[in-house]
């Protein structure tokens, strides 16, 4: 118990130095595109946070003139967020953190925190995991907006890694394929609004769901 209490007050980088392996929790594009080597992965959830399309992206899924919308976590004691945790070991720890520092911290303005990850698989105990969160004091934080307004913004944005709509659709596909019993109302409402908008504009080709599933198992 004393060790857990100490970890709760330690900085993530201090915990990392003391361990030969680390779990990293992804709840956005990391669920289908981690882009770093890892030993294994587990689908599951964390409690006390809700996923929201409240953060701006002016590089990967948008640009300076038209920032896209990507997800971050907002504290809510009654909520939980589903995603994928990746275990990195040995040299993978430093390599993955160096990569994610560029992708999430320098490029996206996210900061790190340690959370309790609960695997979906029965009989698996909770794990301590590193997560990246963009707070409201971030310069490109966009904040809440009506579902239709968020969807309309996503519909017109594109960045260096692709269309903002692809990001949303892939995340929704992941939830349906890997967590079919979970109803993520915020995510699915924005997806429905986006599909209505795109249908009026001629539609969009959805990514192959199978590729999302393979990346998360």
Secondary structure, DSSP 8 states (H G I E B T S, - for coil): -HHHHHHHHS-HHHHHHT-SEEEEEESSGGGT---S--SEEEEEEEEEEEEEEEEEESSSS--SSS-EEEEEEEEEEEEEEEEEEEEEETHHHHHHHHHHIIIIIITT--EEEEEEEEESSTT---EEEEEEE--TTSTTB-----HHHHHHHHHT-EETTEEHHHHHHHHHHHHHHH-TT---HHHHHHHHHHHHHHHHTT------HHHHHHHT-
